[in-house]
Amino acid sequence: MRRPWRIIAIWRKYSFNKYISSILFALLTSIALARAFQQFYFVDAAKVHQYSLWWHIPFNLFIWWLWMLFVPLVYWTMVTLREKTGNPWSGFIVYLLLPGLFILVRQTIAAAVVYIIIGQSTFLHTLGSRTLRAPIIWIDFVVYYSIMIGVRIVEYQQKRETDKVKIVQLQARLTQSQLNALRSQLRPHFLFNALNSVSTSIFLKENTDAKRMLALISNFLKTTVTENNQQEISLQQELSFINRYLQIEKVRFEEKLTVVRDLAPETLTASVPSFLLLPLVENTIYHAIVPNIHGGTIRLASKKEGDVLTIIVEDTGPGTNETARKKKSGEGIGIKITKERLEHRYGTNQSLQFEHGTMGGLKATIRIPFKQQESLQRVKPSGPRASNEFNRSSRLQRT
């Protein structure tokens, strides 16, 4: 029971697509009609026995349409012989032996039809007249080589589609690799600093701070491992993640760290790459908060400008020209990966710019196409509820 279905599946696999099949069908139909009119008006006119045009038309259509059945066989044979690249006879088989075989089969069927229906001569005589003594036989070779061209076109199209799929898969793998590299870059020294703060709190017998810090670290790591495996999340989710990070840093720096938020409610449902803001925020902590004895301020802002989402991370650090901003060994990898991720995802429709900000420090501005996160399109934030958590201008308070 399986064999007929398998034959049908193979037959469909090695058939042309609708476009090329339509072209071949039109070509064969044109040849058949031309041959029918030629035989009726020119060939039969010189013979004693004349046949109706309604005999020539269906007969020629049937005979020439047989090539449509041969297409999968030609296709399969070409593919099979190509896989056996070491066969020295493959060219001879494909270009000479195979067309001769198909033409012989087609003319044998035609001779059998003529012999059965008309029966004026023997079968072998009819077959010989259609193969050895028929100058029109060259058209069969033209049809065969046209089918070969069609096979090449189909293979080229299939290769293009396969290459496109491979490119998309490689880009997805590259993006995932970049995301994994970004995570591995962010975690080590951040965890070292956080755990060092826990150790200090325990040493100073500040057990409440130590417990709170451990809870925040646990929550943060849970988010990085389980929730942020997606390539894209909403800006609201990204800000929630950043808020967990800043809560941990707040325990470390206490009143030295101030966060100002100026987030447009309509931007919270926008789709952004996961871990987009963490390298920038971490950069501000390292350059604006750590070296300053009086601490500093970090400003997070977002707005929608037409079809563009603009996100700003700004600080009160040394700005762009100070030596304190110079990279040390191993630094800057997070920013570099972020730039590469934006380029791979948005092409030229994105930018990440660094400039001297109005707060006296460095201002990082991200611009990407505004697109709502699908899971949040129906739940749009509005008014005070949306801005209650994210859109505020105040210090992070210890709870």
N, C-alpha and C positions, 0 to 999 in steps of 0.2 A: 504493500500500500504506500510505502514511503517513496518508492522510486519514481512514480509519475509526478508527484509533487516536487521532488528534487529536480527532475528534468525541467519542469515548468519554472522553478526558481532560477536555475542556471540560464534558461532561455531568456527570462526577463532581465537577469543580470547583464547579459551580453547583448542586449538590444539597444538601439539608439534612443536618444531622448525624443520628445515630441517634435521639436524644431527640425532636427536633422532627418527624422523619419518622414516628416511632411515634405521636405525638399526631395528626398529620394522617391517618395510616392508620386510626387508631381512629375519628376523626371521619367520614371517608368511609365506613367500614364501617357505622357506626351509621346514617348517612343512607340508605345503600343498603338495609339490612335494614328500616328504617322504611318506605321507599318500597315495598319488595316486599310487606310485609304490608298496607300501605294499598291498593295496587293489587289485591291478591288478595281482601281482605275487604270493601272498600268500592267500588272502581271497577268491578271485574269483576262484582260482584253486581248492578249496574244494567244490565249489558250482556247481549246474547244470547250472545256468544262469551266463554267463560270459560277461563282458562289455569291450568295447575298452579302451585302455589307454587314448585315446583322449576324452573319457567321464570323466574319473577319474581326469585328470589334470585340465581342466577348472572348473569342479564342486568343487574340493577341493580348488582351488585358490579363487573362488568366496566365498565359505563358510568361509575360514580363513581370507580373506581380509575384511570381515565384521567387524572384530575387529577394523580396522582403523576408521570405522564410530562410534564405541563406545567410542573411546578415549576422545572426548570432553565431552561426558556424564559422564564418569568416573571422569574426571578432575573437571567438574562443581560440581558434587555431593560431591566430597572430599572437595572442597573449601567451599561449602555451609554448610556442616556439621561441618567443623572446626570452622566456624564463630559462630555457635551455640554451644559453648563449654559446656554449661550446659546440653546438651542432653545426658542422660546416655546410650542411645541406639546407639550413633554414631559409636562406635567401631564395634558393632554387624552388623550394616547396611553396613559399608564399607568393612569389612573383610569376612562376610558370606552371608548376604542377597543379597547384590549388585552383587557379582560374580555369585551367583545362578540365579539371575534374567536375567543377560546378557547372561549367558550360555543357559538358557531356550529359550530366544528370538532367539538366533543364531541357536539352534538346531531345533526350530519350523520352521524357514525359510528353513533350510536344508531339513527337513521332507516334507515341502510343495513342494519344488522343485523336490524331489525324487518321491513324490506321483503324481505330475502333469505330469512329463515326463515319468516315468517308470510305475507307477500305478499297481504294482503287489500285493499290500496289502493296507489295509486301512490306512488312515492318522494317526490315533491314534496308530496303531500298529507300524508304521514306526517311529513315534515320541518316543514311548516307547523304541524301540530297540536302538535308538540313544542316549537316556538319561539314562534310568535305567539299560540297559543291555550292555552298551558299556564301557569297561574298559579304552578306550582311552580318556574318558571324563576328566581325570585328567590334560591332556595337556591344556584344556581350563582354568583351574585354574592357571596353570603356566603362561599362556599368560596374564591373568588378573592381577596377582601380578607383572608381568614384567611391565605392563602399570602403575601400582601404583608406582613402582620404578622410571619409567620415569617421572611421575608427580612430585615426590620429587626432582628429578634432575633439572627439569625445574624451580620449585619454588626456589630452591637453587640458580640457575643462575640468576633468576629475582631479588632475594633478594640481591645478590652481586652487580648487576648493579644498583639497587636502592640505596644501601649503598654508592656506588661510587659517584653517582649523589649528594647524601646528603652531602658527605664529601667535594666535590667540592664547593657546595653551601655554606657550613659552612666556608670553607676557604675563599671564596669570601667575605662573610659577615665579617669574622674576619679581613681581609685585609682592608675592607672599614671602619670598626670600628677603626682600628689602624690609618688609614688616618685621620678620623674625630677627633680622640683623639690628633693626632699630630697637626692638624690645631688649635684646641681649646687651646692647650698648647702654640703654637707660638704667637697667636694673642694678648692675653691680655696685657702682659708686653711690647710687642713691640709697640702696639697702645698707651699704657700709655706713653712711652718714646717719641714717635713721637708727640702725642698731647701736651705733656709738652713742646716740642721744639716749637710747633706752638704758645702756650701760651706765652712762653718767647719772641718769635719774635714780637708778637703783643704788649707785654708790653714794649719792647725796640723800638717800632714803626718801626720795620723792616718788613713792610707790604709785600714787594716783596718776602722775604724769606717765610713768612707765607702763602702767596697765592701759592707759588711754592710747599711748603710742603703739603698743603691740596690737591693740584692736584695730587701729587705723591702718597699720601695715598689713594686717591680715585681710582687711576689707579691700585694700588697694591691690594686693596680689591676687585675690580672688577675681577681681575685675579684669586684671590683665590676662589671666589664664583662661577664664571661662566666658567672659562677656565680650571681649574685644578681639575675637578671632575673625570677625567680619571685616571685609575690605572697606566697607562704607557704613557709617552710622550717622545719626542726626547730630547737629551741632549741640543740641540739648544733652545728648548722651556724652558727647565729648567734653562738654563743660562740667557735667557731673563727675566725670573721671578726673578732670583737672582739679575740681573742688576737693576731691579726696586727697590728691597729691598735695595741695596747698594746706590742707588741714594738718598733714604730717609735718610739713615744713613750718607751720605755725607753732607747733609744739617745740620745735627746735629753736626758732628765732624769737618767739613770743612777740613782744611789741615792736621788734625791729621790722616785721613784715606787715605791710599794709597792701590790701588788694582793692582796687577800684574797678567797678564793672559798669559798662555803658553798652548794654546789649539790646538791640532792637527786637521786640517780641516776635515779629514776623520772620526773623532769621533762625529761630530756634528749631524749626522743622527742616531746615536746609540739610542736604546730604553732604557730608565731608568725609575724607579718608580718616580711618581710625588712627589714633596717635598723632594727629596732625599738629596739635598745639603743644604737646608735652615737651618736645625738644626746645621749642621757643621759650616756654615758661621756665624750664630747667636752666636755660641759658641766662635768663634774667636773674634767677636765684644766685647763680654762680658769680655773675659779674656785678650785679647791683646790690645784692643783700649781703653776701658773705664778706666781701672786703670792706664794707662800710660799717664803721662802729656805731653809727646812728641808724643803720638799717636803710630801708628804701621802700618805694611804692611800685607796685605792678599794676598796670591798667590793661584790662581786657575789654575790647569793644568789637561790635559787629554791626553791620548795616547792609541794607539791600540797595544797590544802585542799578536800577533797570533789571537786566538779566544777570547781574554780577553780584556775587556775595563777597563782601570785604570784611576781613577779620584783622584786628590790630592787637598786637602784644607790645606794650611800651613800658619802659622802666625809667627810674631816676639815677641810673648808673653813670659810668664814665662816658657813654656815648660811643661814637664810631672811630674817633681818632686817638683815643688814649691807649697807652701801652697795656693797660689792664685788660683790654679786649683782645690782645694778641693771643693766638692759639698756642697751646702747649701740645706736647705729643699726645695723640689720642683724642684730643678735643676736636669738635666740629664735625664728627662723624654723623651725629644725629641730624644736624642741619643739612649736611650734604645728602643724606638718604632722603630727607623730606623733600628737598628740591628734585631729586631724581624721581621720587614717587609722583610728585605733581606733574612732571614732564611726561611720564609714561601714561598717566591717567587722562590728562587734559591737553597734552600737546602744547601748542602755542597759545591756547586760551587760558593761560594762568600766569601768575607772577608771584614771586616772593622777593620783596625788596626790603633792604635795611637802610635806614637814614637816621639823621639826628632828629630826635623827637621834641615836641613842645614841652615835655617834662624835664628836659635837660639830658636825658639818657638816650638809649637806643630805641628806635621804633621799627618793628617788623610788621610789614603789611602783606597779607595774603589776599589775592584776588583769584577767584575761581568761578565757573558758571554756577548760577543759582539753580538748584534742582531740589525739589522737596523729597525727603526720605519717604519711600512708598508706605512704610508701616505707620507713618505719622501724618499722611496727607489728610486723613479724615479727622485727625485730632489736632486742630490748629490752636496754638496758644493765643490767649487774648487777655488784654488788660492786665490788672494787678496780679491775676493768678500766674500768668506767664513770667512776669518780671519779679515775682515775690522771691524766687530762689536765686535767680541769676542777675537781674538788672538792678543792682544796688551799688551805692558808693559808700562803703563803710569798711571798718577794720574787721578781719576775721576774729571772731570772739572765741575764747576757749569755753568749751562746754563741760 
